[in-house]
Amino acid sequence: MAWCRGDRKIAERSAFAFADMHDLVYGIDRGAQQENTATFWGLAAEQLKLVAESLSQSGAIGSAVLQPISLTAELAMKGTLLHLGVPEKDLKNPKIFGHNLNKLFDRMTKECSHRDDLSLLPALSKFPDYVGDRYRKTQRSRLDIIALALDAQFVAASAVRRISGEDMASQMEAAAGARGNFFP
């Protein structure tokens, strides 16, 4: 427990983050029956990899890292919607979904509800406007951006979890309590 300064909350948050990564990576292999679903989910995982590399290699954080954070959530939800029968042309249509994470969330939860849905709303409310904020300098701190990256990982994992059946996060909840206790 020394690695987390003896703080149970840090340990539990780390366990949930690990479970989300597990569910995302292994869920892609288990859940994607359609090639394009696997492509969208794989691209979401690649965006998350870019975020992790950027955060690990730099002390300075800029606005550019917000783009792959948002794309992680967007691509994962679009992959799930594709699997659920939403045509790819609709997913790419800026008038229907565009980069609007809330529209994607609404449709995803309508098509396939999941126990994560109530926790996804607070996470998604923290995301910047992908289009409107891309030309602005962020005022977010490094810790805020790391928290947002963890939220993106959660959104992506949840999108995959609802299709794949891969669900280590449920084991974390059974052992530690509700996710909301650790991620406000």
SEGU-997492 format. One line per field, with one value per atom (N, C-alpha, C, O): residue number from 0; residue in one letter; x, y, z negated. Coordinates in steps of 0.05 Angstrom, whole numbers, padded with zeros to 5 digits, always signed. Layout:
<rs>
rovex	[NUM ...] .
voro	[A ...] .
c1	[X ...] .
c2	[Y ...] .
c3	[Z ...] .
</rs>
This chain:
<rs>
rovex	[0 0 0 0 1 1 1 1 2 2 2 2 3 3 3 3 4 4 4 4 5 5 5 5 6 6 6 6 7 7 7 7 8 8 8 8 9 9 9 9 10 10 10 10 11 11 11 11 12 12 12 12 13 13 13 13 14 14 14 14 15 15 15 15 16 16 16 16 17 17 17 17 18 18 18 18 19 19 19 19 20 20 20 20 21 21 21 21 22 22 22 22 23 23 23 23 24 24 24 24 25 25 25 25 26 26 26 26 27 27 27 27 28 28 28 28 29 29 29 29 30 30 30 30 31 31 31 31 32 32 32 32 33 33 33 33 34 34 34 34 35 35 35 35 36 36 36 36 37 37 37 37 38 38 38 38 39 39 39 39 40 40 40 40 41 41 41 41 42 42 42 42 43 43 43 43 44 44 44 44 45 45 45 45 46 46 46 46 47 47 47 47 48 48 48 48 49 49 49 49 50 50 50 50 51 51 51 51 52 52 52 52 53 53 53 53 54 54 54 54 55 55 55 55 56 56 56 56 57 57 57 57 58 58 58 58 59 59 59 59 60 60 60 60 61 61 61 61 62 62 62 62 63 63 63 63 64 64 64 64 65 65 65 65 66 66 66 66 67 67 67 67 68 68 68 68 69 69 69 69 70 70 70 70 71 71 71 71 72 72 72 72 73 73 73 73 74 74 74 74 75 75 75 75 76 76 76 76 77 77 77 77 78 78 78 78 79 79 79 79 80 80 80 80 81 81 81 81 82 82 82 82 83 83 83 83 84 84 84 84 85 85 85 85 86 86 86 86 87 87 87 87 88 88 88 88 89 89 89 89 90 90 90 90 91 91 91 91 92 92 92 92 93 93 93 93 94 94 94 94 95 95 95 95 96 96 96 96 97 97 97 97 98 98 98 98 99 99 99 99 100 100 100 100 101 101 101 101 102 102 102 102 103 103 103 103 104 104 104 104 105 105 105 105 106 106 106 106 107 107 107 107 108 108 108 108 109 109 109 109 110 110 110 110 111 111 111 111 112 112 112 112 113 113 113 113 114 114 114 114 115 115 115 115 116 116 116 116 117 117 117 117 118 118 118 118 119 119 119 119 120 120 120 120 121 121 121 121 122 122 122 122 123 123 123 123 124 124 124 124 125 125 125 125 126 126 126 126 127 127 127 127 128 128 128 128 129 129 129 129 130 130 130 130 131 131 131 131 132 132 132 132 133 133 133 133 134 134 134 134 135 135 135 135 136 136 136 136 137 137 137 137 138 138 138 138 139 139 139 139 140 140 140 140 141 141 141 141 142 142 142 142 143 143 143 143 144 144 144 144 145 145 145 145 146 146 146 146 147 147 147 147 148 148 148 148 149 149 149 149 150 150 150 150 151 151 151 151 152 152 152 152 153 153 153 153 154 154 154 154 155 155 155 155 156 156 156 156 157 157 157 157 158 158 158 158 159 159 159 159 160 160 160 160 161 161 161 161 162 162 162 162 163 163 163 163 164 164 164 164 165 165 165 165 166 166 166 166 167 167 167 167 168 168 168 168 169 169 169 169 170 170 170 170 171 171 171 171 172 172 172 172 173 173 173 173 174 174 174 174 175 175 175 175 176 176 176 176 177 177 177 177 178 178 178 178 179 179 179 179 180 180 180 180 181 181 181 181 182 182 182 182 183 183 183 183] .
voro	[M M M M A A A A W W W W C C C C R R R R G G G G D D D D R R R R K K K K I I I I A A A A E E E E R R R R S S S S A A A A F F F F A A A A F F F F A A A A D D D D M M M M H H H H D D D D L L L L V V V V Y Y Y Y G G G G I I I I D D D D R R R R G G G G A A A A Q Q Q Q Q Q Q Q E E E E N N N N T T T T A A A A T T T T F F F F W W W W G G G G L L L L A A A A A A A A E E E E Q Q Q Q L L L L K K K K L L L L V V V V A A A A E E E E S S S S L L L L S S S S Q Q Q Q S S S S G G G G A A A A I I I I G G G G S S S S A A A A V V V V L L L L Q Q Q Q P P P P I I I I S S S S L L L L T T T T A A A A E E E E L L L L A A A A M M M M K K K K G G G G T T T T L L L L L L L L H H H H L L L L G G G G V V V V P P P P E E E E K K K K D D D D L L L L K K K K N N N N P P P P K K K K I I I I F F F F G G G G H H H H N N N N L L L L N N N N K K K K L L L L F F F F D D D D R R R R M M M M T T T T K K K K E E E E C C C C S S S S H H H H R R R R D D D D D D D D L L L L S S S S L L L L L L L L P P P P A A A A L L L L S S S S K K K K F F F F P P P P D D D D Y Y Y Y V V V V G G G G D D D D R R R R Y Y Y Y R R R R K K K K T T T T Q Q Q Q R R R R S S S S R R R R L L L L D D D D I I I I I I I I A A A A L L L L A A A A L L L L D D D D A A A A Q Q Q Q F F F F V V V V A A A A A A A A S S S S A A A A V V V V R R R R R R R R I I I I S S S S G G G G E E E E D D D D M M M M A A A A S S S S Q Q Q Q M M M M E E E E A A A A A A A A A A A A G G G G A A A A R R R R G G G G N N N N F F F F F F F F P P P P] .
c1	[+00016 +00000 +00017 +00007 +00043 +00061 +00060 +00063 +00055 +00055 +00033 +00035 +00012 -00010 -00012 -00034 +00010 +00012 -00008 -00016 -00015 -00033 -00062 -00078 -00068 -00094 -00111 -00106 -00132 -00149 -00163 -00167 -00170 -00184 -00166 -00175 -00140 -00122 -00120 -00120 -00118 -00116 -00141 -00139 -00164 -00189 -00193 -00202 -00186 -00187 -00169 -00176 -00145 -00126 -00137 -00134 -00151 -00162 -00184 -00186 -00201 -00222 -00210 -00219 -00189 -00176 -00164 -00166 -00152 -00142 -00164 -00162 -00186 -00209 -00220 -00227 -00222 -00231 -00213 -00222 -00187 -00168 -00171 -00171 -00173 -00177 -00202 -00201 -00224 -00249 -00249 -00260 -00235 -00233 -00216 -00225 -00192 -00174 -00185 -00186 -00192 -00202 -00230 -00237 -00246 -00272 -00272 -00290 -00253 -00251 -00249 -00262 -00232 -00228 -00253 -00260 -00267 -00290 -00316 -00333 -00319 -00345 -00350 -00373 -00330 -00334 -00338 -00319 -00364 -00370 -00368 -00363 -00371 -00369 -00341 -00330 -00330 -00302 -00301 -00282 -00321 -00321 -00324 -00313 -00338 -00340 -00313 -00304 -00299 -00272 -00253 -00236 -00257 -00241 -00245 -00226 -00271 -00277 -00266 -00253 -00271 -00261 -00231 -00219 -00218 -00189 -00178 -00157 -00191 -00182 -00186 -00169 -00207 -00210 -00187 -00176 -00180 -00157 -00131 -00114 -00128 -00103 -00103 -00081 -00125 -00126 -00119 -00104 -00129 -00122 -00092 -00080 -00081 -00052 -00036 -00016 -00045 -00032 -00034 -00014 -00056 -00060 -00040 -00026 -00039 -00021 +00008 +00023 +00016 +00044 +00049 +00070 +00030 +00034 +00037 +00054 +00020 +00020 +00045 +00055 +00055 +00079 +00105 +00125 +00105 +00130 +00133 +00153 +00114 +00115 +00105 +00085 +00119 +00110 +00089 +00072 +00093 +00074 +00051 +00054 +00027 +00003 -00009 -00013 -00016 -00029 -00056 -00065 -00069 -00096 -00098 -00119 -00076 -00076 -00084 -00095 -00077 -00083 -00113 -00122 -00128 -00157 -00171 -00192 -00159 -00171 -00171 -00193 -00149 -00150 -00166 -00177 -00168 -00185 -00214 -00228 -00223 -00250 -00255 -00276 -00236 -00239 -00241 -00254 -00227 -00229 -00258 -00268 -00272 -00300 -00318 -00335 -00313 -00330 -00328 -00349 -00304 -00301 -00311 -00322 -00307 -00317 -00348 -00360 -00361 -00390 -00400 -00421 -00387 -00395 -00391 -00408 -00370 -00367 -00389 -00399 -00397 -00419 -00445 -00461 -00450 -00475 -00475 -00496 -00452 -00449 -00457 -00472 -00447 -00453 -00483 -00495 -00496 -00524 -00542 -00567 -00530 -00546 -00549 -00563 -00537 -00538 -00520 -00496 -00530 -00514 -00490 -00491 -00468 -00443 -00446 -00434 -00463 -00467 -00480 -00475 -00497 -00510 -00489 -00489 -00471 -00451 -00432 -00421 -00427 -00409 -00423 -00410 -00449 -00465 -00464 -00473 -00452 -00449 -00476 -00477 -00497 -00523 -00537 -00555 -00529 -00542 -00527 -00538 -00500 -00484 -00460 -00455 -00447 -00422 -00403 -00398 -00392 -00374 -00388 -00375 -00415 -00431 -00432 -00447 -00417 -00416 -00443 -00450 -00457 -00483 -00503 -00519 -00503 -00521 -00514 -00532 -00488 -00479 -00487 -00497 -00483 -00491 -00521 -00529 -00537 -00566 -00575 -00591 -00564 -00571 -00561 -00575 -00536 -00525 -00541 -00547 -00548 -00563 -00591 -00603 -00603 -00629 -00629 -00647 -00608 -00605 -00597 -00605 -00581 -00570 -00562 -00540 -00581 -00575 -00555 -00552 -00542 -00521 -00520 -00527 -00510 -00508 -00489 -00492 -00471 -00453 -00466 -00455 -00490 -00502 -00503 -00497 -00511 -00513 -00485 -00484 -00465 -00437 -00426 -00408 -00436 -00426 -00434 -00419 -00458 -00467 -00448 -00440 -00440 -00421 -00394 -00382 -00386 -00360 -00362 -00344 -00383 -00386 -00390 -00383 -00401 -00405 -00379 -00379 -00357 -00331 -00316 -00297 -00326 -00311 -00315 -00337 -00294 -00296 -00313 -00317 -00322 -00335 -00313 -00296 -00315 -00294 -00288 -00265 -00309 -00306 -00301 -00282 -00317 -00315 -00289 -00280 -00278 -00255 -00228 -00207 -00229 -00203 -00184 -00160 -00193 -00175 -00169 -00159 -00176 -00172 -00151 -00148 -00137 -00118 -00133 -00151 -00126 -00141 -00131 -00108 -00150 -00143 -00142 -00139 -00144 -00144 -00116 -00096 -00115 -00089 -00082 -00098 -00057 -00048 -00065 -00073 -00071 -00088 -00116 -00128 -00127 -00154 -00153 -00172 -00132 -00130 -00127 -00138 -00111 -00108 -00135 -00142 -00150 -00177 -00195 -00211 -00193 -00210 -00202 -00219 -00176 -00166 -00177 -00185 -00178 -00190 -00220 -00231 -00233 -00262 -00265 -00284 -00248 -00249 -00245 -00259 -00227 -00222 -00246 -00254 -00259 -00284 -00306 -00320 -00310 -00331 -00326 -00344 -00301 -00294 -00299 -00310 -00290 -00293 -00323 -00331 -00338 -00367 -00381 -00398 -00373 -00384 -00379 -00396 -00354 -00347 -00359 -00368 -00359 -00370 -00399 -00406 -00415 -00443 -00448 -00469 -00428 -00431 -00415 -00424 -00391 -00372 -00378 -00371 -00389 -00392 -00367 -00368 -00346 -00321 -00326 -00332 -00324 -00333 -00318 -00329 -00292 -00276 -00285 -00283 -00296 -00305 -00327 -00328 -00344 -00364 -00352 -00363 -00329 -00315 -00303 -00303 -00294 -00283 -00306 -00302 -00329 -00352 -00361 -00368 -00360 -00368 -00349 -00358 -00324 -00303 -00301 -00297 -00303 -00297 -00321 -00320 -00343 -00366 -00370 -00355 -00391 -00398 -00376 -00363 -00373 -00353 -00356 -00336 -00380 -00386 -00374 -00370 -00368 -00355 -00327 -00316 -00315 -00286 -00282 -00261 -00302 -00300 -00324 -00346 -00321 -00344 -00353 -00372] .
c2	[-00024 +00000 +00025 +00047 +00022 +00046 +00061 +00085 +00047 +00059 +00080 +00099 +00078 +00097 +00114 +00123 +00116 +00132 +00122 +00137 +00097 +00085 +00095 +00090 +00108 +00119 +00099 +00093 +00089 +00069 +00079 +00064 +00105 +00116 +00115 +00109 +00121 +00120 +00091 +00086 +00072 +00044 +00035 +00021 +00042 +00034 +00047 +00035 +00073 +00086 +00073 +00070 +00065 +00051 +00024 +00016 +00010 -00016 -00012 -00028 +00008 +00013 +00020 +00011 +00036 +00044 +00019 +00016 +00001 -00024 -00040 -00051 -00042 -00058 -00047 -00061 -00020 -00008 -00014 -00021 -00013 -00019 -00048 -00055 -00066 -00094 -00099 -00112 -00087 -00091 -00080 -00092 -00058 -00046 -00064 -00071 -00071 -00086 -00114 -00123 -00129 -00156 -00157 -00175 -00136 -00134 -00130 -00140 -00116 -00112 -00139 -00143 -00156 -00182 -00200 -00215 -00198 -00215 -00205 -00221 -00178 -00168 -00159 -00156 -00155 -00144 -00165 -00178 -00170 -00189 -00176 -00189 -00150 -00135 -00123 -00113 -00124 -00113 -00084 -00075 -00068 -00040 -00033 -00013 -00049 -00045 -00048 -00031 -00069 -00073 -00050 -00042 -00040 -00018 +00007 +00020 +00014 +00038 +00034 +00053 +00011 +00006 +00007 +00018 -00006 -00006 +00023 +00029 +00039 +00067 +00082 +00099 +00076 +00089 +00081 +00098 +00056 +00047 +00060 +00067 +00063 +00077 +00106 +00116 +00119 +00147 +00149 +00167 +00130 +00129 +00124 +00134 +00107 +00102 +00128 +00134 +00144 +00170 +00188 +00202 +00188 +00204 +00195 +00212 +00169 +00159 +00165 +00173 +00162 +00169 +00198 +00206 +00215 +00244 +00252 +00268 +00241 +00247 +00237 +00249 +00214 +00202 +00215 +00214 +00228 +00239 +00269 +00280 +00282 +00311 +00321 +00311 +00340 +00354 +00375 +00381 +00387 +00408 +00395 +00377 +00405 +00395 +00417 +00439 +00411 +00432 +00422 +00400 +00440 +00434 +00411 +00398 +00406 +00385 +00357 +00341 +00351 +00325 +00321 +00299 +00343 +00341 +00328 +00315 +00330 +00319 +00288 +00276 +00275 +00245 +00236 +00214 +00251 +00244 +00242 +00223 +00263 +00264 +00242 +00229 +00238 +00218 +00190 +00172 +00185 +00159 +00152 +00131 +00171 +00167 +00165 +00148 +00183 +00184 +00158 +00147 +00150 +00126 +00101 +00084 +00099 +00075 +00074 +00053 +00096 +00096 +00092 +00078 +00103 +00098 +00069 +00058 +00056 +00028 +00011 -00008 +00018 +00004 +00008 -00010 +00033 +00039 +00024 +00015 +00023 +00008 -00022 -00033 -00033 -00061 -00064 -00085 -00043 -00044 -00038 -00037 -00034 -00031 -00003 +00001 +00017 +00044 +00045 +00037 +00054 +00054 +00072 +00094 +00063 +00079 +00106 +00126 +00109 +00135 +00154 +00178 +00144 +00161 +00169 +00192 +00151 +00157 +00178 +00194 +00179 +00199 +00225 +00244 +00225 +00249 +00270 +00265 +00293 +00314 +00325 +00336 +00322 +00332 +00312 +00321 +00287 +00268 +00266 +00269 +00260 +00257 +00276 +00288 +00279 +00295 +00285 +00261 +00304 +00297 +00301 +00303 +00301 +00306 +00281 +00262 +00281 +00257 +00252 +00229 +00274 +00270 +00257 +00240 +00264 +00250 +00221 +00204 +00216 +00188 +00172 +00149 +00184 +00171 +00166 +00143 +00185 +00182 +00158 +00142 +00157 +00135 +00109 +00088 +00108 +00083 +00072 +00048 +00089 +00079 +00072 +00054 +00085 +00078 +00050 +00034 +00045 +00019 -00004 -00027 +00003 -00019 -00007 +00003 -00008 +00004 -00014 -00038 -00002 -00016 -00003 +00020 -00017 -00007 +00018 +00034 +00021 +00044 +00070 +00092 +00069 +00093 +00117 +00139 +00113 +00135 +00147 +00171 +00131 +00142 +00155 +00171 +00148 +00160 +00189 +00205 +00196 +00224 +00244 +00263 +00240 +00259 +00259 +00280 +00236 +00235 +00251 +00267 +00247 +00261 +00291 +00307 +00299 +00328 +00344 +00368 +00330 +00342 +00347 +00361 +00334 +00336 +00363 +00375 +00374 +00399 +00395 +00373 +00417 +00417 +00411 +00428 +00388 +00379 +00400 +00406 +00410 +00428 +00457 +00470 +00466 +00494 +00500 +00523 +00480 +00486 +00478 +00482 +00467 +00457 +00479 +00474 +00504 +00526 +00544 +00566 +00534 +00550 +00536 +00512 +00553 +00542 +00533 +00547 +00510 +00499 +00512 +00520 +00515 +00525 +00502 +00507 +00478 +00455 +00449 +00453 +00439 +00431 +00403 +00389 +00396 +00369 +00348 +00328 +00351 +00331 +00330 +00309 +00353 +00354 +00338 +00324 +00341 +00327 +00297 +00281 +00290 +00261 +00250 +00228 +00264 +00255 +00252 +00234 +00271 +00270 +00246 +00232 +00240 +00216 +00191 +00172 +00190 +00166 +00165 +00143 +00187 +00187 +00177 +00161 +00185 +00175 +00145 +00130 +00135 +00106 +00092 +00071 +00104 +00092 +00092 +00071 +00114 +00115 +00093 +00079 +00091 +00071 +00043 +00026 +00038 +00011 +00004 -00018 +00024 +00019 +00013 -00004 +00028 +00023 -00005 -00018 -00015 -00042 -00062 -00083 -00057 -00075 -00084 -00107 -00065 -00071 -00090 -00102 -00093 -00112 -00138 -00160 -00135 -00157 -00177 -00200 -00167 -00184 -00185 -00197 -00173 -00171 -00150 -00127 -00158 -00140 -00143 -00151 -00138 -00139 -00116 -00119 -00095 -00072 -00081 -00071 -00100 -00109 -00123 -00122 -00136 -00149 -00128 -00131 -00106 -00084 -00072 -00066 -00068 -00057 -00076 -00067 -00102 -00121 -00121 -00124 -00116 -00116 -00090 -00089 -00068 -00041 -00023 -00005 -00029 -00012 +00002 -00002 +00018 +00031 +00049 +00063 +00050 +00067 +00096 +00110 +00105 +00132 +00141 +00165 +00122 +00128 +00138 +00151 +00131 +00137 +00157 +00170 +00160 +00179 +00198 +00191 +00221 +00239 +00250 +00266] .
c3	[+00000 +00000 +00000 +00002 -00003 -00003 +00024 +00024 +00046 +00072 +00075 +00091 +00059 +00060 +00034 +00027 +00021 -00004 -00025 -00043 -00024 -00044 -00040 -00058 -00018 -00014 +00001 +00025 -00012 +00000 +00025 +00045 +00026 +00049 +00074 +00095 +00070 +00093 +00103 +00127 +00084 +00092 +00107 +00127 +00097 +00110 +00137 +00156 +00139 +00165 +00185 +00209 +00176 +00193 +00202 +00225 +00184 +00191 +00211 +00230 +00208 +00228 +00255 +00276 +00255 +00280 +00294 +00318 +00278 +00289 +00301 +00323 +00286 +00296 +00322 +00340 +00324 +00348 +00372 +00393 +00367 +00389 +00397 +00421 +00377 +00383 +00399 +00420 +00390 +00404 +00433 +00451 +00436 +00463 +00481 +00503 +00473 +00490 +00496 +00519 +00475 +00479 +00491 +00505 +00485 +00496 +00526 +00540 +00536 +00565 +00579 +00599 +00569 +00581 +00578 +00597 +00556 +00550 +00563 +00572 +00564 +00571 +00599 +00607 +00615 +00641 +00662 +00672 +00669 +00690 +00717 +00737 +00719 +00744 +00746 +00726 +00769 +00773 +00766 +00754 +00775 +00770 +00740 +00731 +00726 +00697 +00684 +00668 +00691 +00681 +00689 +00674 +00713 +00723 +00706 +00697 +00701 +00685 +00657 +00646 +00644 +00617 +00616 +00598 +00636 +00638 +00641 +00628 +00657 +00659 +00633 +00626 +00618 +00592 +00573 +00560 +00573 +00557 +00565 +00549 +00592 +00602 +00593 +00586 +00593 +00584 +00554 +00546 +00539 +00510 +00506 +00488 +00523 +00522 +00527 +00514 +00547 +00552 +00528 +00521 +00514 +00490 +00469 +00457 +00464 +00443 +00449 +00432 +00474 +00482 +00478 +00468 +00486 +00483 +00454 +00446 +00437 +00409 +00395 +00376 +00404 +00391 +00400 +00386 +00423 +00434 +00431 +00440 +00419 +00418 +00391 +00380 +00381 +00357 +00364 +00348 +00387 +00396 +00411 +00427 +00405 +00418 +00434 +00424 +00458 +00475 +00484 +00478 +00498 +00508 +00527 +00530 +00541 +00562 +00551 +00565 +00526 +00515 +00511 +00508 +00511 +00507 +00531 +00528 +00555 +00579 +00577 +00581 +00572 +00571 +00547 +00547 +00525 +00503 +00512 +00506 +00525 +00535 +00556 +00556 +00574 +00595 +00583 +00594 +00561 +00548 +00541 +00548 +00528 +00521 +00546 +00548 +00564 +00588 +00604 +00611 +00610 +00627 +00614 +00627 +00588 +00574 +00574 +00580 +00569 +00570 +00599 +00602 +00618 +00646 +00654 +00668 +00644 +00649 +00638 +00650 +00613 +00601 +00616 +00620 +00624 +00639 +00666 +00675 +00678 +00703 +00698 +00714 +00677 +00670 +00665 +00671 +00654 +00647 +00671 +00668 +00694 +00718 +00729 +00749 +00717 +00727 +00752 +00750 +00774 +00799 +00796 +00784 +00808 +00807 +00819 +00810 +00840 +00852 +00833 +00833 +00815 +00794 +00773 +00764 +00766 +00746 +00757 +00741 +00783 +00794 +00802 +00809 +00801 +00809 +00787 +00765 +00792 +00772 +00762 +00740 +00778 +00770 +00750 +00735 +00751 +00733 +00707 +00685 +00709 +00685 +00683 +00663 +00706 +00706 +00684 +00681 +00669 +00647 +00620 +00600 +00621 +00597 +00580 +00586 +00558 +00540 +00527 +00521 +00521 +00507 +00525 +00516 +00551 +00570 +00573 +00574 +00574 +00576 +00551 +00553 +00528 +00503 +00502 +00495 +00509 +00509 +00526 +00518 +00550 +00568 +00559 +00560 +00549 +00539 +00516 +00515 +00497 +00473 +00481 +00468 +00501 +00510 +00523 +00519 +00539 +00553 +00535 +00539 +00514 +00497 +00470 +00466 +00451 +00425 +00410 +00416 +00390 +00375 +00347 +00344 +00328 +00301 +00299 +00281 +00318 +00319 +00326 +00322 +00337 +00349 +00330 +00339 +00305 +00287 +00281 +00275 +00282 +00277 +00302 +00300 +00325 +00350 +00353 +00363 +00343 +00346 +00333 +00346 +00308 +00296 +00310 +00312 +00319 +00334 +00360 +00366 +00375 +00401 +00397 +00415 +00375 +00371 +00368 +00370 +00363 +00359 +00386 +00386 +00407 +00432 +00445 +00443 +00458 +00472 +00497 +00506 +00509 +00534 +00555 +00560 +00568 +00586 +00608 +00614 +00620 +00642 +00632 +00641 +00613 +00604 +00589 +00590 +00575 +00558 +00571 +00559 +00595 +00606 +00614 +00617 +00616 +00623 +00599 +00602 +00575 +00551 +00534 +00533 +00519 +00500 +00475 +00466 +00465 +00442 +00416 +00413 +00398 +00371 +00351 +00327 +00361 +00343 +00333 +00347 +00309 +00297 +00307 +00319 +00303 +00310 +00297 +00310 +00271 +00257 +00269 +00270 +00276 +00289 +00315 +00322 +00330 +00356 +00352 +00366 +00332 +00325 +00317 +00325 +00301 +00293 +00317 +00319 +00336 +00360 +00377 +00389 +00378 +00393 +00380 +00394 +00354 +00340 +00346 +00348 +00348 +00355 +00383 +00389 +00402 +00429 +00430 +00445 +00414 +00413 +00402 +00412 +00382 +00371 +00392 +00395 +00406 +00427 +00448 +00456 +00457 +00477 +00467 +00481 +00442 +00431 +00428 +00433 +00419 +00415 +00442 +00443 +00463 +00489 +00498 +00510 +00494 +00502 +00483 +00492 +00457 +00437 +00443 +00440 +00452 +00456 +00479 +00481 +00497 +00519 +00514 +00520 +00503 +00502 +00479 +00481 +00458 +00434 +00417 +00395 +00426 +00410 +00389 +00395 +00363 +00342 +00316 +00295 +00316 +00292 +00273 +00248 +00284 +00267 +00248 +00225 +00255 +00237 +00213 +00190 +00217 +00195 +00176 +00151 +00187 +00171 +00154 +00130 +00166 +00152 +00129 +00107 +00135 +00114 +00091 +00068 +00096 +00075 +00061 +00036 +00076 +00064 +00060 +00044 +00074 +00073 +00100 +00119 +00101 +00126 +00136 +00121 +00162 +00175 +00167 +00164 +00165 +00157 +00130 +00126 +00114 +00088 +00092 +00074 +00114 +00119 +00141 +00143 +00159 +00181 +00179 +00189 +00167 +00165 +00191 +00192] .
</rs>
